[in-house]
Amino acid sequence: LLSDCCEFQRSAMGIKGLQGFVARVCPDACRTVDLREMAEEHRINHPDFPPVIVVDAMSCVRYWYTPESWVCGGQWREYLAILEDFIKAFMAAGIKLVFYFDGVVEEKKRDEWIKRRLQNNKEIARIFQFIKTHRKQPGRGMFVVPSALPTFTRFALKSLGQKTVCTLQEADFEVAAYGLQHNCIGILGQDSDYLIYNTCPYFSIEKLCLDRLVTVMYSREDLCRALGLSLTHLPLFACLLGNDVVPESLLEGFWHRCLVTSPHKNNSYNRRTNILLAVADYISKVPCSYSSLKHLEEMLPLGSDKTLLYRGVESYLLPGQQSPWIPPNVTNCQMFTPQQQSAMCQDKEIFQVPCFLKLNVVPLFLKCQAGQLMGSSSCIGLFIVSEGTKSTLSGLLIPKGQGCTSKFHLWLPTWAEMRWCWVRNGTLGHPERLDVLARVADLANRKLSYLDQSLCNSSKSRVQFCYSLFCSHGVVKYPNFTTMYTTQSQLRKEMELSYVVPLAIKLKVWVLLCLHSLFKEGRYLAKEQHIQSENYTIFNILSNGEIECSNSLEDECDTEIPGQALIYRPARQHIYSVLLEPGKGGAYPLVKEWFVYFGNPLQQPELIQPVQPSIPGGTPNLKTLWFAKGPDVEKQRYNTFLACFHLQDGMELLQALEAPVAAFCCLLAYLMMQVSSLSLEDLNAFVALILCLKGKSAAQLAGLQLAQVDSRGVHLGAVFVRGLTTLLMANSACGFPFRMDDLMPWEVFDGKLFQEKYQQSHRGCSLEELLEGNVS
């Protein structure tokens, strides 16, 4: 069982069967390398840049977790020590590590995510059956990582001083791009997609020998030689094998035709290996051209969407790269069929560009849907405008509604669309500046369906302030501007007079107005904290109104203990009300939850209504909780946090405790209120855990031996650890009344120690024995 019982776990680790294929059929592509030697060679060739390895942390966590015990809820202090040793080994070799984590489950992977979660439920049921039968932990063959391991790994690495990035999309693209752009010596992970990206070398975490810093490097060049392909073939090869963009279910007929005609078919190979060889043989005979790609799209049963191959190939192109399958003169609009273009844009006049600009204007994206913005018919275009060696971002403002000539909305590009521009136009330069624009624009699009009309009537001083702020980001360095356009005729006149750069400046100010608004509401801060691994799930809720949580080690047969998703739902509802603002009539927007628990078929998200906690005077707004200062505000933050768990009346008692113990007691009190089946013995076990854990080292906890394992204790341990992530969410929403480090499991929980206290308590041991004779 290679289960991934954790939130944000990648739905697919690359191309199915490719990693094993390389090991079995292309052994020359698997080279044993010494990372110390590679680092030394890098220092000689690049004396001004230290050697860096970018780590795909999501594909590494199961290899990092090596403590013997995993079923009882996690050996967190042991795990923290393992991570520290891992980092020290690379530091001793002078190698810097940069860790990337997935920050979201992308919609295109939702079906696969659901499929794996339901499969994991079956595996977890078998684990509990084994525990009940044998009263011990199953062997490593049934291993699942402890609940929330990736989440706490992020915070652990950050606490150990490492650069840790939580992405706004799934991590593999950003890992590959970082490795290429920063001249890293390699990528460390276990995802065969890194064989497809044309980036720095790909190292195996599975084959890593930490004490010698020796591992296997997978060679793209040797793989290509074995398949008779070139590097430019690999993205199409991946798509025709099935990946995140092109589903395998659409390729069965194509595979069959390839197998029939393949000269490499070998009865000693399994079917998947023969498919890989047959597809490679087919591609090797196809001319590398866009027309060949279009022919393949027409030939394959890709349903109504004939752009899957195009988008699949494009998804592997990193900033500055091009592909023969995607010629530079093909625009986003040309990707779509005439019917799709017609549906997207009803007013093509907006997109007509003066002839003298056509050579200098590269369309970035075209996005238009009738009724998308407040029921209006809208057409939007956004461009990269080039003047010689300079490139600036500009766009077209369009009226809000029919007959309206004074109110304009600016629809900004998504991060994916900006990435497309980078891929297609690698010579734009200054990607850091575009990055600022793209990420701000992405945040705006994902949360705001339109820009506030009041921004159109902003005072000149506010505009000047935003423009100055924009300049301070180094995005534009132009001296000044005087006016903003309020009518479509003025805008077109400006275009006709070739005042392109001033127009770009003014439109950039619109982006800053959006940024300024987001700063006020805290959304930009939430995004930055998300990327830097400083908060938990807040940005996902603010930007998408969506949240997910994967499997936990919960016993479906124990009906007396509800699923953790249901236990913590009332607290989450309060947290949502802290984060979100009610609309007209006082109604909050619903939050879409994808939480795994027995009885939830996951056919669609559950729509959860935010509920205000009981706080005298109402819930403070985010501006107060996140930005205000002073002792009164600190008290408000703490009180709001406790109110999310129905504990605001106990603030004075809790504040008298050490912060980790106070957080532990907060969670335990909430559990006792929510789960009626919890007993005094359960309560004593938890309290003994927190009192006896203090002062115990990782080595002492590793040496603790359990005579047997109790399945209900396993269940409660998993429920408690999931509760810690709920504390993280509440703490992030309320402006951090606790340090995040105080809420970490290595401060308050150990799986084996809890299992020992649980069994002692239920055997009727005295409190003296339960507390290990420690009178204090």
C-alpha positions in Angstrom: 0.0 0.0 0.0 1.4 3.3 -1.1 -1.3 5.5 0.3 -1.1 9.2 0.6 -3.3 9.9 3.6 -2.7 13.6 3.8 -4.1 16.9 2.6 -2.8 18.5 -0.6 -1.2 15.2 -1.7 -0.5 15.3 -5.4 -3.2 13.4 -7.2 -0.7 11.8 -9.6 3.1 11.3 -9.3 3.9 12.0 -12.9 3.4 9.7 -15.9 2.0 6.3 -14.9 4.7 3.6 -15.3 7.4 5.9 -16.6 9.6 5.7 -13.5 9.6 1.9 -13.4 10.1 1.8 -17.2 13.3 3.8 -16.9 14.6 1.6 -14.2 13.8 -1.7 -16.0 14.2 -0.9 -19.7 16.6 2.1 -19.7 19.1 1.4 -17.0 21.7 3.7 -18.6 19.3 6.6 -17.8 19.7 5.8 -14.1 23.1 7.2 -13.0 24.4 7.0 -9.5 25.8 10.4 -8.6 27.6 11.9 -5.6 25.9 15.2 -4.7 29.0 16.5 -2.9 31.0 16.1 -6.1 28.3 17.8 -8.1 28.2 20.7 -5.6 31.9 21.1 -5.8 31.9 21.2 -9.5 29.1 23.8 -9.4 31.2 26.0 -7.1 34.1 25.8 -9.5 32.0 26.7 -12.5 29.8 29.3 -10.7 31.9 30.8 -7.9 29.4 33.5 -7.2 26.4 31.2 -6.7 26.1 28.6 -4.0 24.9 25.1 -5.1 21.1 24.8 -4.6 18.8 21.8 -4.7 15.1 22.5 -5.1 13.1 19.9 -3.2 9.6 18.7 -4.2 8.6 18.2 -0.6 5.2 16.6 -1.3 6.9 13.6 -3.0 9.4 13.3 -0.2 7.4 13.3 3.0 6.7 9.5 3.0 10.5 8.9 2.6 11.3 11.4 5.4 9.0 9.7 7.9 11.1 6.8 9.1 10.1 6.4 12.8 9.1 2.9 13.5 5.7 3.8 14.9 3.2 5.5 12.5 -0.2 4.2 13.3 -0.6 5.8 16.7 -0.8 9.4 15.4 2.8 10.3 14.7 6.2 10.4 16.4 6.6 14.1 15.9 9.7 14.8 17.9 11.5 11.9 16.2 10.3 13.2 12.8 11.5 16.8 13.6 15.0 15.3 14.5 15.0 13.4 11.2 14.3 16.5 9.2 17.1 18.4 11.1 19.6 15.6 10.3 18.5 15.7 6.7 19.2 19.4 6.5 22.5 19.2 8.3 23.7 16.5 5.9 23.3 18.9 3.0 24.6 21.9 4.9 27.8 20.0 5.7 28.3 19.6 1.9 27.6 23.3 1.3 24.3 22.7 -0.4 21.4 25.0 0.1 17.9 23.4 0.0 14.6 25.1 -1.2 11.4 23.2 -0.3 8.2 23.5 -2.4 4.8 22.3 -1.3 1.5 22.0 -3.2 -0.8 24.7 -2.0 -4.0 23.6 -3.6 -5.8 20.7 -5.3 -6.4 21.9 -8.8 -9.8 21.5 -10.3 -8.5 19.4 -13.2 -7.3 16.8 -10.6 -10.4 16.8 -8.4 -11.8 13.5 -9.9 -8.5 11.7 -9.4 -8.2 13.2 -5.9 -11.7 11.8 -5.0 -10.9 8.4 -6.5 -7.8 8.1 -4.3 -9.5 9.3 -1.2 -12.2 6.7 -1.6 -9.6 4.0 -2.2 -7.7 5.2 0.9 -10.9 4.7 2.9 -10.8 1.0 2.0 -7.1 0.7 2.9 -7.7 2.4 6.3 -10.5 0.0 7.0 -8.1 -2.9 6.4 -5.6 -1.3 8.8 -8.1 -1.1 11.6 -9.2 -4.7 11.0 -5.6 -5.7 11.3 -5.2 -3.8 14.6 -8.3 -5.3 16.1 -7.3 -8.8 15.1 -3.6 -8.6 16.1 -3.5 -5.8 18.7 -0.4 -4.3 17.0 0.7 -2.0 14.2 0.6 -3.5 10.7 3.9 -3.9 8.8 5.5 -1.3 6.6 3.7 -2.7 3.6 0.4 -1.1 4.9 2.1 2.1 5.8 0.3 5.4 5.6 1.8 8.7 6.6 0.4 10.2 9.8 -2.5 12.6 9.4 -1.5 16.2 8.3 2.1 15.2 7.8 2.7 17.5 4.8 1.1 20.5 6.7 3.3 20.1 9.8 6.4 19.3 7.6 6.1 22.8 6.0 6.1 24.5 9.4 8.9 22.2 10.7 11.2 23.1 7.8 10.4 26.8 8.3 11.2 26.5 12.0 14.5 24.9 11.1 15.4 28.0 9.0 14.8 26.6 5.6 13.3 28.5 2.6 9.8 26.9 2.3 7.4 27.8 -0.5 3.7 26.9 -0.6 2.5 27.3 -4.1 -0.6 28.9 -5.6 -1.0 25.9 -7.9 0.4 22.4 -7.9 4.1 22.5 -7.3 5.8 20.5 -10.1 5.8 23.4 -12.6 7.1 25.9 -10.1 9.8 23.4 -8.9 10.9 22.8 -12.5 10.9 26.6 -13.2 12.8 27.4 -10.1 15.4 24.8 -10.8 16.0 26.2 -14.3 15.9 29.9 -13.5 18.2 29.6 -10.5 20.7 27.2 -12.1 20.1 24.6 -9.4 22.3 21.5 -9.4 19.1 19.5 -9.4 15.6 18.7 -8.3 15.1 16.2 -5.4 11.8 14.3 -5.5 10.0 11.2 -6.8 7.8 12.4 -9.7 8.5 11.3 -13.3 7.1 14.6 -14.6 10.6 15.9 -13.9 11.8 13.6 -16.7 9.6 15.6 -19.0 10.4 19.1 -18.1 13.5 20.5 -19.8 15.1 21.7 -16.5 18.0 20.9 -14.2 18.8 17.3 -13.3 16.3 15.1 -11.5 17.5 13.2 -8.4 15.6 10.4 -6.6 14.7 10.8 -2.9 13.8 7.1 -2.8 17.4 6.2 -3.8 19.1 8.8 -1.6 21.8 7.5 0.8 21.9 10.4 3.2 25.1 9.6 5.0 27.1 9.6 1.7 24.8 12.0 -0.2 24.7 9.5 -3.1 21.5 9.0 -5.1 20.3 8.2 -8.6 20.0 10.8 -11.3 17.5 10.2 -14.0 18.9 11.3 -17.4 16.5 12.7 -19.9 19.1 12.5 -22.7 19.6 8.8 -22.1 15.9 8.2 -21.9 15.5 9.9 -25.3 18.3 7.8 -26.8 16.6 4.6 -25.6 13.2 5.7 -27.0 14.6 7.2 -30.3 13.2 10.6 -29.4 14.6 14.2 -28.8 14.0 16.4 -25.7 11.4 18.3 -27.7 9.3 15.1 -28.1 9.0 14.5 -24.4 6.0 16.8 -23.6 4.0 15.2 -26.4 5.1 11.8 -25.3 3.8 12.5 -21.8 0.5 13.7 -23.1 0.0 10.7 -25.3 0.7 8.4 -22.3 -1.9 10.3 -20.3 -1.2 13.0 -17.7 -3.0 15.7 -15.7 -4.3 17.4 -18.9 -5.0 14.5 -21.2 -6.9 11.6 -19.4 -5.8 8.1 -20.1 -9.4 7.1 -20.8 -9.3 9.0 -24.1 -6.1 7.3 -25.3 -7.0 3.5 -25.2 -7.9 3.4 -28.9 -4.7 5.3 -29.8 -2.6 2.9 -27.8 -4.2 -0.1 -29.5 -3.2 1.3 -32.9 0.3 2.0 -31.8 0.7 -1.5 -30.3 -0.5 -3.2 -33.5 2.1 -1.4 -35.6 5.0 -1.2 -33.1 8.1 -3.2 -34.1 9.3 -3.1 -30.4 6.5 -5.2 -28.9 8.0 -7.7 -26.5 6.0 -10.5 -24.8 8.4 -10.4 -21.8 7.3 -6.8 -21.1 4.0 -5.9 -19.4 1.4 -4.0 -21.3 2.3 -0.6 -20.0 5.9 -1.0 -21.0 4.9 -2.0 -24.5 2.6 1.0 -24.7 5.5 3.3 -23.8 7.7 1.8 -26.5 4.9 1.8 -29.1 3.9 5.5 -28.4 7.6 6.5 -28.6 8.0 4.7 -31.9 4.9 6.5 -33.3 6.0 9.9 -32.2 9.5 9.5 -33.6 7.9 9.3 -37.1 5.8 12.4 -36.7 7.2 15.7 -38.0 7.8 18.2 -35.1 5.3 20.8 -36.1 2.1 22.5 -35.0 0.2 20.9 -38.0 1.2 17.5 -36.8 -0.2 18.3 -33.4 -3.5 19.5 -34.9 -3.6 16.3 -36.9 -3.2 14.2 -33.8 -5.9 16.3 -32.0 -8.3 15.5 -34.9 -7.4 11.8 -34.8 -7.8 11.3 -31.1 -11.2 11.0 -29.4 -10.6 14.0 -27.2 -14.3 14.8 -26.9 -15.5 18.4 -27.6 -12.2 19.9 -26.4 -9.7 19.7 -29.3 -7.1 21.7 -27.4 -6.1 19.1 -24.9 -2.8 18.1 -26.6 -1.9 21.8 -27.1 -2.5 22.6 -23.5 -0.8 19.5 -22.3 2.4 20.2 -24.3 2.3 23.8 -23.2 2.0 22.8 -19.5 5.6 21.5 -19.7 7.1 24.6 -21.2 9.0 26.7 -18.6 9.5 30.5 -18.8 11.6 31.3 -21.9 11.1 28.0 -23.6 9.4 27.3 -26.9 8.3 24.1 -28.6 8.1 23.1 -32.3 4.6 21.8 -31.5 3.6 25.3 -30.6 4.8 28.0 -33.1 5.4 31.5 -31.7 2.8 33.1 -34.0 -0.1 31.0 -32.6 -2.0 33.1 -30.0 -4.4 32.0 -27.3 -7.3 33.0 -29.4 -6.1 30.9 -32.3 -6.1 27.9 -30.1 -9.9 27.9 -29.9 -12.3 26.8 -32.6 -14.4 29.5 -34.4 -17.4 28.4 -32.2 -15.4 28.8 -29.0 -14.1 32.2 -30.1 -17.6 33.3 -30.9 -18.9 32.1 -27.5 -16.0 33.9 -25.8 -16.3 37.2 -27.6 -19.4 38.8 -29.0 -17.9 42.2 -29.6 -14.7 41.6 -31.7 -14.3 45.3 -32.4 -12.7 45.7 -29.0 -9.9 43.4 -30.0 -9.0 45.2 -33.3 -5.6 46.6 -32.9 -4.3 49.4 -35.2 -2.0 48.1 -37.9 1.0 50.0 -36.8 0.8 48.2 -33.4 0.4 44.7 -34.7 4.1 43.9 -34.8 4.6 45.2 -31.3 1.6 43.8 -29.5 1.5 40.2 -28.3 -2.0 39.1 -27.2 -1.8 37.7 -23.7 -5.3 36.4 -23.3 -8.8 37.0 -24.4 -11.5 36.4 -21.9 -15.2 37.3 -22.5 -18.4 35.7 -21.3 -21.8 37.2 -21.6 -23.2 38.0 -18.2 -20.0 37.3 -16.4 -19.7 40.7 -14.8 -22.9 41.7 -13.0 -25.1 40.6 -15.9 -23.3 42.7 -18.5 -21.9 41.7 -21.8 -18.2 42.2 -21.4 -15.1 42.0 -23.7 -11.6 42.2 -22.3 -8.2 42.1 -23.9 -4.8 42.3 -22.1 -1.5 42.7 -23.9 2.2 42.8 -23.5 3.3 46.0 -25.3 6.9 46.0 -26.5 8.9 49.1 -27.4 12.3 48.1 -28.6 13.9 46.2 -25.7 11.3 47.4 -23.2 8.2 45.4 -22.3 5.3 46.6 -20.3 1.9 45.3 -19.2 -1.2 47.0 -20.5 -4.8 46.2 -21.1 -8.2 47.4 -22.3 -10.8 48.9 -20.0 -14.4 48.2 -21.0 -17.7 49.6 -19.9 -19.5 48.0 -17.0 -22.8 47.8 -18.8 -24.6 48.9 -21.9 -24.7 52.6 -22.4 -22.4 53.2 -19.4 -19.6 55.5 -20.4 -18.1 56.4 -17.0 -17.6 53.2 -15.2 -14.9 50.7 -16.3 -13.7 47.3 -15.1 -10.3 45.8 -15.7 -10.2 42.1 -15.9 -6.7 40.9 -15.0 -4.7 37.9 -16.3 -4.6 34.8 -14.2 -1.2 33.4 -13.1 -1.6 30.6 -15.6 -2.2 33.1 -18.4 0.9 35.1 -17.4 2.8 31.8 -17.3 1.6 31.2 -20.9 3.0 34.6 -21.9 6.3 33.8 -20.4 6.5 30.4 -22.2 5.5 31.9 -25.5 7.6 35.0 -25.3 10.7 34.1 -23.4 12.5 37.4 -24.3 10.1 39.7 -22.3 12.7 40.3 -19.7 12.2 41.3 -16.0 10.1 38.2 -15.0 10.2 39.4 -11.4 8.2 42.5 -12.4 5.7 40.5 -14.3 5.6 38.1 -11.4 4.3 41.0 -9.1 1.6 41.9 -11.6 0.6 38.3 -12.3 0.3 37.2 -8.7 -1.7 40.3 -7.7 -3.9 39.9 -10.8 -4.4 36.2 -10.0 -5.5 37.0 -6.5 -7.9 39.7 -7.7 -9.5 37.4 -10.3 -9.9 34.5 -7.9 -11.7 36.5 -5.3 -13.2 39.5 -7.0 -15.6 39.0 -9.9 -15.2 42.7 -10.7 -13.4 45.7 -9.4 -15.2 48.0 -7.1 -16.9 50.9 -9.0 -15.6 53.3 -6.4 -12.1 52.8 -7.7 -13.1 54.6 -10.9 -13.8 57.8 -8.9 -10.8 57.6 -6.7 -9.1 60.9 -5.8 -5.9 61.9 -7.5 -4.0 61.6 -4.3 -5.0 58.0 -3.9 -4.0 57.3 -7.5 -0.7 59.0 -6.9 -0.1 57.0 -3.8 -0.8 53.7 -5.5 1.4 54.7 -8.4 4.2 55.5 -6.0 3.7 52.2 -4.3 3.8 50.5 -7.7 7.1 52.2 -8.6 8.5 51.1 -5.3 8.0 47.5 -6.4 10.3 48.3 -9.4 7.6 47.5 -11.9 7.6 50.8 -13.7 10.0 53.7 -13.7 8.2 56.5 -15.6 8.2 60.0 -14.2 4.5 60.9 -13.9 1.1 60.8 -15.3 -1.9 63.2 -15.1 -5.2 61.7 -16.0 -7.1 58.4 -16.2 -9.6 57.7 -19.0 -13.2 57.6 -18.2 -14.8 57.0 -21.6 -14.2 54.4 -24.3 -13.7 57.1 -26.9 -10.9 58.6 -24.9 -9.3 55.2 -24.6 -9.5 54.5 -28.3 -8.3 58.0 -29.1 -5.2 57.3 -27.0 -4.6 54.1 -28.9 -5.0 55.8 -32.2 -2.5 58.5 -31.2 0.0 55.8 -30.3 0.3 56.8 -26.7 0.9 53.2 -25.8 3.4 53.6 -22.9 1.3 56.2 -21.0 -1.7 54.0 -21.4 0.2 51.1 -20.0 1.2 53.2 -17.0 -2.3 54.2 -16.3 -3.6 50.7 -16.6 -0.8 49.5 -14.2 -2.2 52.0 -11.7 -5.5 50.2 -12.0 -3.7 47.0 -11.0 -2.3 48.9 -8.0 -5.7 50.2 -7.0 -6.7 46.5 -6.9 -3.6 45.7 -4.9 -4.3 48.6 -2.5 -7.8 47.4 -2.0 -6.6 43.9 -1.3 -4.1 45.2 1.2 -6.9 46.9 3.0 -9.0 43.7 3.2 -6.0 41.5 4.1 -6.2 39.2 1.1 -2.8 40.2 -0.3 -1.3 39.6 3.2 -3.0 36.2 3.3 -1.5 35.3 -0.1 2.0 36.3 0.9 1.7 34.3 4.2 0.4 31.3 2.2 3.4 31.4 -0.2 5.8 31.8 2.7 4.2 28.9 4.7 3.2 31.2 7.5 -0.6 30.6 7.6 -2.9 27.6 7.0 -5.6 27.4 4.3 -6.7 31.0 4.8 -5.8 32.1 1.3 -7.7 29.2 -0.3 -10.8 30.2 1.6 -10.5 33.9 0.7 -9.6 33.4 -2.9 -11.7 30.4 -3.9 -14.1 29.9 -1.1 -13.0 26.2 -1.1 -11.1 23.9 1.3 -10.2 20.2 1.3 -9.0 17.7 3.9 -7.9 14.2 3.1 -8.2 10.9 4.9 -7.4 10.3 8.5 -6.8 7.1 10.4 -10.4 6.8 11.6 -12.3 3.6 12.3 -15.6 3.6 10.2 -16.9 0.9 12.6 -16.6 3.1 15.7 -19.9 5.0 15.3 -19.6 6.6 18.8 -16.8 8.9 17.5 -17.9 11.1 14.6 -15.6 11.8 11.7 -13.1 14.5 12.5 -14.5 16.5 9.6 -17.8 16.7 11.5 -16.3 17.2 14.9 -14.5 20.4 13.9 -17.1 21.7 11.5 -18.7 24.1 14.1 -15.3 25.6 14.7 -14.6 25.9 11.0 -18.0 27.7 10.5 -16.9 30.3 13.1 -13.6 30.7 11.4 -15.3 31.2 8.0 -17.4 34.0 9.5 -14.2 35.7 10.8 -12.7 35.6 7.3 -15.6 36.3 5.1 -17.9 39.4 5.0 -21.7 39.0 4.7 -23.3 40.3 1.5 -26.7 41.9 1.0 -29.2 40.9 3.7 -26.4 39.8 6.0 -25.9 36.4 4.3 -22.4 35.0 4.2 -21.1 33.3 1.1 -21.1 29.5 1.4 -17.8 27.7 1.6 -17.2 24.5 -0.4 -15.8 21.7 1.7 -14.2 18.6 0.3 -13.6 16.7 3.6 -13.2 13.0 3.7 -15.2 11.0 6.3 -17.1 7.8 6.2 -20.5 8.3 4.6 -19.5 11.2 2.4 -19.4 10.0 -1.2 -17.5 13.1 -2.3 -19.8 13.5 -5.4 -19.8 17.2 -4.9 -18.5 19.6 -2.2 -20.6 20.3 0.8 -21.8 23.9 1.0 -21.1 25.1 4.5 -22.7 28.2 6.0 -20.4 30.5 8.1 -21.7 31.1 11.6 -20.7 34.0 13.8 -19.2 33.1 17.1 -20.7 34.5 20.3 -18.6 37.6 21.0 -20.0 40.7 22.8 -20.1 43.5 20.3 -19.7 41.2 17.3 -16.7 39.7 15.5 -13.8 42.1 14.9 -13.0 42.7 11.2 -9.9 41.4 9.5 -8.4 44.9 9.4 -8.5 45.0 13.2 -7.4 41.4 13.8 -4.5 41.5 11.2 -3.2 45.0 11.2 -4.1 46.9 14.4 -1.8 47.0 17.4 -2.0 47.4 21.2 -3.0 45.3 24.2 -6.7 45.7 23.5 -6.3 44.2 20.1 -4.2 41.4 21.5 -7.1 40.6 23.8 -9.5 40.7 20.9 -7.4 38.3 18.9 -7.2 35.8 21.8 -10.9 36.2 22.6 -12.0 35.7 19.0 -9.8 32.6 18.7 -11.4 31.1 21.8 -14.9 32.0 20.6 -14.3 29.8 17.6 -14.1 26.9 20.0 -16.9 28.1 22.4 -14.3 28.9 25.1 -14.4 32.7 25.4 -15.5 32.5 29.0 -12.3 30.7 29.9 -9.8 33.2 28.6 -8.3 34.2 32.0 -7.7 30.6 33.0 -6.1 29.7 29.6 -3.9 32.7 29.5 -2.4 31.7 32.8 -0.9 28.5 31.2 2.1 28.2 28.9 1.0 28.8 25.3 1.4 25.2 24.0 -0.5 23.8 27.1 -3.2 26.5 26.7 -3.7 25.5 23.1 -3.8 21.8 24.0 -6.4 22.5 26.7 -8.5 24.6 24.3 -8.6 21.7 21.8 -9.3 19.1 24.5 -12.1 21.1 26.0 -13.7 21.5 22.6 -13.4 17.8 22.0 -15.1 17.0 25.3 -18.0 19.3 24.3 -18.4 17.9 20.8 -17.9 14.2 21.3 -20.4 12.9 23.9 -18.8 9.4 24.0 -15.5 10.7 25.4 -15.0 9.4 29.0 -13.1 10.5 32.1 -10.5 7.9 31.2 -10.0 9.5 27.8 -9.7 12.9 29.4 -7.1 11.6 31.9 -5.1 10.1 29.1 -4.9 13.3 27.2 -4.0 15.4 30.2 -1.3 12.9 31.3 0.1 13.1 27.8 0.6 16.9 27.8 2.0 16.8 31.4 4.4 13.9 30.8 5.6 15.0 27.3 7.4 18.0 28.6 11.1 17.3 28.9 11.1 14.1 26.9 13.6 13.9 24.1 13.1 12.4 20.7 15.4 9.5 21.7 13.4 8.8 24.9 10.2 8.7 22.9 11.7 6.5 20.2 12.7 4.0 22.9 9.2 3.8 24.3 7.8 0.3 23.7 4.2 -0.7 23.5 3.0 -4.1 24.4 -0.1 -3.7 22.2 -2.0 -1.1 20.2 -5.6 -0.2 20.9 -7.7 0.7 17.8 -9.8 3.3 19.6 -6.7 5.0 20.9 -5.4 5.1 17.3 -8.7 6.8 16.2 -8.6 9.4 19.0 -4.9 10.2 18.2 -5.8 10.9 14.6 -8.8 13.1 15.6 -6.6 15.1 18.0 -3.9 15.7 15.4 -6.5 16.9 12.9 -7.7 19.2 15.6 -4.3 20.8 15.7 -4.7 21.9 12.1 -8.0 23.5 13.1 -6.1 25.4 15.7 -3.7 26.5 13.0 -6.6 27.7 10.8 -8.2 29.7 13.7 -4.9 31.2 14.7 -4.2 32.3 11.1 -7.7 33.8 10.8 -7.5 35.7 14.1 -4.2 37.4 13.6 -2.0 35.0 15.4 -2.8 35.2 19.1 -0.5 32.2 19.4 2.9 31.7 17.8 2.4 29.0 15.2 5.3 27.1 16.7 3.3 26.7 19.9 0.6 24.8 18.0 2.9 22.2 16.5 2.4 18.5 17.3 6.0 18.0 18.6 5.1 20.5 21.3 1.9 18.8 22.5 1.6 15.2 21.1 3.3 11.9 20.7 1.5 8.9 19.3 3.2 6.2 21.3 3.1 8.2 24.6 -0.7 8.9 24.1 -1.3 5.2 23.3 0.5 4.3 26.6 -1.4 6.8 28.7 -4.7 5.7 27.0 -4.2 2.1 27.9 -3.0 2.9 31.4 -6.0 5.1 32.0 -8.5 2.5 30.7 -6.8 -0.2 32.8 -7.7 1.8 35.9 -4.1 2.9 36.8 -3.7 5.4 39.6 -3.1 9.1 38.8 0.4 8.7 40.4 1.3 5.9 37.9 -0.4 7.8 35.0 1.7 10.9 35.8 4.9 8.8 36.2 5.2 9.7 39.9 5.8 13.4 39.2 4.0 15.1 42.0 4.3 18.6 40.5 
